[in-house]
Amino acid sequence: MKFNIGRLLCTQAIMCGLGFAALGSGLDAMAQDVIRFGAPLPLTGALAPEALKQRQGYDLWAEEANRKGGINVGGKKHRVEIVYSDYQSNTPRAVQTAERQITQDKVHFLFGAFGSGAAKAASTVTERYGRPSIAASASSEQVYDQGYKYLFGTFTPNSTLTNPLADIVKTKLPPNAKVAILARNDLFPLSIAQEMEKSAKSRGFNVVFSEKYAVNTMDHSAALAQIKAQSPQWIFMTGYINDLVLLRKQMADQRISAEVVTMIAGPAYKEFIDAAGQGAENISSASWWHPAVRYQGQDIFGSTENYVKAFETRYKSTPDYAQASASVAGALFQMAIEKAGTLDPAKVRDALASLDVMTFWGPVRFGPTGQINSLQPPVFQIQKGKPVIVFPAEIKQGEFQVGVK
C-alpha cells in the first residue's frame, strides 16, 4: 500500500511562497468603488492545504463577481477586493489577524478563519467591531452558541453528518457492534467525534474506545495498538488531511482492518485519495456538499453545474465542499449587500439574517444562532478511487460497501 504524503507537503510549500497578503480577482487598482473582504487563512503551517482550497473558492467568486461588473450597492457597482492574511495555522494569531484586517486593512466584511476553533476565536473580534462575518468552514455548534449577532456559517451542525452515517452503518453491522473513535484534539474534530459517540450509542452500538490525539502528533502507534486490541467493527477517526493520511498509513503498517472505517474530513478531498492510494478504498465519510448535487440557484453562479464548470475551467480540477463553501460565502455576502442596498454593517447583517434563498450550494437559511439549518449533507464512500454518494436517496450513486483492509 503506497501513500504519497509528498503531494500534500508540496501543496503546503507552494502556499509558503504566497506572502502575507494578496489581492484577489484581477481587481483594477484604480477603481474607486471597492468592497474589501478580509480573509484570514492558515496559508502556512499544518493547515495550509485546506487554506489553499478556501482561497480558490473565494477567488473564483470574486473573479465571477468582477467579471459581471461587481456588486450592486444601491444602483452603483462596486468591485470586489479580497485581502488575504496568513495566521500560520496558529489560532491566537487568527484573532490578531482579524483585528488587523479591520483596523489597518480597513476591510468592510470578513470571512471566518479556517475551522471551528479559529473561527470561534476570531469571531470575538468581528462581534466587537460589529462587522458581519461568514465562516465557510465551521460546523461545531460551540462556535455559534455565544449569542453573537454578526457571525454566520455555511455548515450545518455536526449531527447532520453523524446521524446519517450511524443509520447507514447500523444496517450493515450486527447488533451491539463495537466502535472505536479517535479524534484530533481540536474544536471541530473533537466536536464531531463527540457527536458520533452520541449517534452511535443511541443506535445500539458499543463504543469500546474513545480517545483524542494532540495536534501535530506524528506517531499514533500506541492509540492504534489499543484500537486493534479491541477488534472494533467500526473505526471512526477525525482530523484534517495530513492527520488522516498519516493515520491511514499507520493503520496499514499495523495491519488494522475493520468492516467500516470512517474518516472526517480528509476523504472529501482528492488529495486524500491521491495520497492514500489503494488505502482509500471503502473509506466512508460525509461532507456538506458534493459536485453531484443539483441545485438551480439565485446566486451569481446560477446552478451547481455552472459552478462546477466554472471551477474546472479556472483550476483544472473538480471542486470539493471546502472550495464550494468559500464560494457560496462570497455569493451570500453579495446577495445580502445587494438586498440591503448599502455597505452599512448592521443593515448587511440584517439582510444576511433574513436570507431564505436557493444557491448552487443548496437552500440557505440561517438559524437563530447564525448557523445554516436548511441543508441535508451527503454521505459518501471512496470506491475504485472515486467518491460515491450513498445518501441521500435523491443523489445516491451507489451502495455502501463493507470491508476495509
Steps between C-alpha positions, in 0.01 A plus 500: 500500500660828387435841647608822332539748787742699286214637292352663809833640612552645153164676520597640835835620366328682216285681752807609694608713207180701484605757759289678756228658290370478148230673299256271326291509189698710252393819674552823313728687739360833385139417578348741747197297604635188664371262766784347702454153648748374757603137481719383790634157400767251616701546181803334658530225761311175541168633364643656183339238267158594633580871469584457132155354440328788678703753306405337169132520594516865605698598191262324263203689645684833493610449140146412397354800682751739345458346154132589523572857609521461876249518783199730458474730802193718473531524121878548488741218417792432733790273417612228740839495668609214726777567750674181612704474818689198628456397864738204455261229628512662844161579657613793720653661190164462324350736758779753451471473122125565503550813709779625275282451193230720652717770656787520247384341175160671536297208370123538490414136573684182596500134419550284807835343582541136399345231720273520801767586756655794316162623374363509854805680634505762222124560525559688825670768291235533230228512765680771694538714188152419371621356169306220332706183457416179316688190615545269202647208695351492851236239586532458876204641688739637764603762243148639484381471860659827612193714437680694225304699241763548230622141448351272233605158373445288188534158672213320671563355850724195534207274591366541145804296391528249784134397518469388133837322525387309809167411336676357194765307691236354735345319202837344409626377839361262763320632810725643771791528255817648648610851407839666557529881477825696469490880467745784455487720811371805316154655512346363180655149500428454871148634468403273212654202682283577800194522275592167342523339843148628577368383162658156539385438858144610425486236225625213711870499407753411770764775519806311628762770440474880491820700524661814360845574359696823527533742209819424302519139622722302262499158670158344565631150567391486867141606429478273197629203700224559754241519222629178344477321834128582520427350153232761418275450199485878444792740533419872494782755475502877473759761404625685195665375181852451633371336819280249323749406228752427774247303705400293196865419427569398859184287506635315198841462667331335799270297274187638658181418313130541573165453335456879492757780522367856499720810487399865514593725333795393281333251260285780357816633336660350191838554667409236760412246232819575307718472811334188646478315169348155543475571872211738428279219369169470685585780743169672579441862585249784482519862393276801460501503120599288203524589129236233431226710665272685261361836602368790292606808694429870521868576564757629253591148380140400433527122542721224635594402146603855415711525815678171436567598140638841601725341760629233262571763235692716748691234696495189275359290783163414653396704806433345838293634787779719643537697179126516433428622853745787458338596169149493641612711797599770253179456301292535818680819595427632151130413526471659843681819399284537191188433707604759759597755232775632723836410655376588847614199711186482714268506198705239315491288815120525507482409130713190563282396793186524286631310195292203387642418159596215271865492391732265312597377850138424580225673698640760739321618808682601815364386834470722809867446592624587149574140402338369184215257572361430153725233344524120503871414461595200283670182627751341264753220473821470300442223245749422223685821574199731480244636751161331455196653669294251701264751666260679456287297261443791258868509398604144590764356267569158651467261793703513821775236500636317805865405546814715543843336508 
